[in-house]
Amino acid sequence: MTSLCDPFTQKEKIDKIPDIKCYIRDSLSKVLRPFDQSIPPVQLERPENYWRAAYILTTALANNFDYPSEFYEHVAILWADAGVQLCLKQSMERNYSDIVKYFLDLVNKVKYPTYIPSITHHRVGFHLFEMDLRHDDRQEWIEYFCDVIGIIFVVDCSCFNLITGEDRSQNRLQQSLDLFKTIRKNEYDQL
């Protein structure tokens, strides 16, 4: 039986460390990428940090990147920079998730070889969108999924024996399942 308080074994936690390192890198990259395009433009607090930002956006994004100690140093220094904080604040106003901050706050723990992830509960903000199932509107709302980290897809299961208004031969529950598959496919196409 698995504990609900800490459902991961020690091995499973250790196996997640590469993913966590990747999330840290990707979170900072997500904050740094729109730096030049932000309105008003955001500047790093310390001009000597621009080469660190370039490192994160180029070298650290290479395939098979091994996360040397200098990576954590660059991330920690950039994360402390007021310009990066301001850019994150602006990006959060544009629907970036609080999860970015969560992973960047971990950098000073993850850098140690003895790091083992722990299970904790944090408040994470989210935005709720009610999507219409009308087929002709789907392309209009698919843009809301840009930069989405998770989707909670809710379906009214009481419609299991109803047909759709658009296609009298299609079951409404099946239509919902097909819509979920379309959303999932679009999500992976954007990666």
C-alpha positions in Angstrom: 0.0 0.0 0.0 1.3 3.5 -0.9 1.3 6.3 1.5 -0.7 9.3 0.4 1.6 11.6 2.3 4.8 10.5 0.5 3.8 8.2 -2.4 7.3 8.0 -3.9 10.0 5.6 -3.0 13.6 6.8 -2.5 14.5 5.4 -5.9 11.6 7.2 -7.6 12.6 10.4 -6.0 16.2 10.0 -7.2 15.0 9.2 -10.6 13.1 12.5 -10.7 16.3 14.6 -10.1 17.2 14.9 -13.8 13.6 16.1 -14.5 13.9 18.7 -11.7 17.2 20.0 -13.1 15.6 20.3 -16.5 12.6 22.1 -15.1 15.0 24.6 -13.4 16.7 25.2 -16.7 13.5 25.5 -18.7 11.9 27.8 -16.1 14.7 30.3 -16.3 14.8 30.0 -20.1 11.1 30.7 -20.2 11.6 33.9 -18.1 14.7 35.0 -20.1 13.4 34.4 -23.6 10.9 37.3 -23.8 13.4 39.7 -22.1 13.9 41.8 -25.3 10.3 41.7 -26.2 8.8 42.8 -22.9 6.9 46.1 -22.8 8.3 48.2 -21.3 11.7 46.6 -22.0 13.3 45.0 -19.0 17.0 45.3 -18.2 19.1 43.1 -16.0 20.0 44.8 -12.8 23.7 44.0 -13.3 25.0 44.3 -16.9 27.7 41.7 -16.1 24.9 39.1 -15.9 24.1 39.2 -19.7 26.7 36.6 -20.5 25.1 34.4 -17.8 21.7 34.8 -19.5 23.3 33.9 -22.9 24.8 30.8 -21.3 21.4 29.7 -20.0 19.8 30.3 -23.4 22.5 28.6 -25.5 24.9 26.3 -23.8 22.5 25.0 -21.1 19.9 24.2 -23.8 22.2 21.8 -25.6 21.3 18.1 -25.9 22.8 16.0 -23.2 23.7 19.0 -21.0 25.2 17.6 -17.8 24.4 20.5 -15.3 27.9 21.4 -14.1 28.4 23.5 -11.0 28.7 26.7 -13.0 25.1 26.2 -14.3 23.8 26.4 -10.7 25.9 29.5 -10.0 24.6 31.2 -13.2 21.0 30.3 -12.3 21.3 31.5 -8.7 22.9 34.8 -9.7 20.3 35.4 -12.5 17.5 34.4 -10.2 18.6 37.0 -7.6 18.8 39.8 -10.3 16.0 42.3 -9.9 15.6 42.5 -13.7 14.8 38.8 -13.9 12.4 39.1 -11.0 10.6 42.0 -12.8 10.5 39.9 -16.0 9.0 37.0 -14.1 6.4 39.3 -12.5 5.4 40.6 -15.9 5.3 37.2 -17.3 3.1 35.9 -14.5 0.6 38.7 -15.4 0.6 37.0 -18.9 -0.5 33.6 -17.4 2.9 32.0 -16.6 2.5 29.6 -13.8 3.8 30.0 -10.3 5.6 26.7 -10.9 8.4 28.7 -12.6 9.2 30.4 -9.3 8.8 27.2 -7.4 11.6 25.4 -9.5 13.9 28.4 -9.5 13.6 28.7 -5.7 15.0 25.1 -5.6 18.3 25.9 -7.3 20.4 26.2 -4.1 19.2 22.8 -3.0 19.3 20.8 -6.2 23.0 21.8 -6.9 24.2 19.4 -4.1 24.9 15.8 -5.0 23.1 14.7 -1.9 19.8 16.4 -2.9 16.7 14.2 -2.6 13.3 15.7 -3.6 10.7 15.9 -0.9 7.0 16.0 -1.3 5.5 19.2 -0.2 2.3 21.1 -0.9 2.3 24.6 -2.3 -0.3 27.0 -3.4 -0.3 27.2 -7.1 -2.4 29.7 -9.0 -4.4 28.7 -12.0 -6.7 30.1 -14.5 -10.0 28.5 -15.4 -11.5 28.6 -18.9 -14.8 27.2 -19.9 -14.5 26.0 -23.4 -17.5 25.6 -25.8 -17.6 22.3 -27.6 -18.8 23.9 -30.9 -16.4 22.6 -33.6 -16.2 25.9 -35.5 -14.9 27.7 -32.4 -12.1 25.3 -31.4 -9.4 27.1 -33.4 -10.3 30.4 -31.6 -9.7 29.0 -28.1 -6.8 26.7 -28.8 -4.4 29.7 -28.4 -5.3 29.7 -24.7 -3.1 26.6 -24.3 0.1 28.4 -25.1 2.5 28.0 -22.1 0.0 25.7 -20.3 1.7 23.3 -17.9 -1.4 21.2 -17.0 -5.0 20.7 -18.1 -7.9 19.6 -15.9 -10.5 18.4 -18.4 -14.0 18.0 -16.9 -16.8 16.2 -18.7 -20.4 15.8 -17.8 -20.8 12.0 -17.7 -24.6 12.2 -17.6 -24.5 12.9 -21.3 -23.4 9.3 -22.0 -26.7 8.5 -23.8 -27.2 11.9 -25.6 -26.3 12.9 -29.1 -24.7 16.2 -30.2 -26.6 19.0 -31.8 -24.0 19.3 -34.6 -23.9 15.7 -35.7 -27.0 13.7 -34.7 -25.0 10.5 -35.1 -22.3 11.3 -32.6 -22.6 10.6 -28.9 -21.8 13.6 -26.6 -19.5 11.7 -24.3 -17.6 10.4 -27.4 -17.4 14.0 -28.7 -15.9 15.1 -25.3 -13.3 12.3 -25.6 -12.5 13.3 -29.1 -12.1 16.9 -28.0 -9.7 15.9 -25.2 -7.6 13.9 -27.7 -7.5 16.9 -30.0 -6.3 19.2 -27.2 -3.7 16.7 -26.1 -2.4 16.3 -29.7 -2.2 20.1 -30.1 -0.3 20.4 -26.8 2.4 17.9 -28.0 2.5 19.6 -31.4 3.6 22.9 -29.7 6.5 21.3 -27.9 
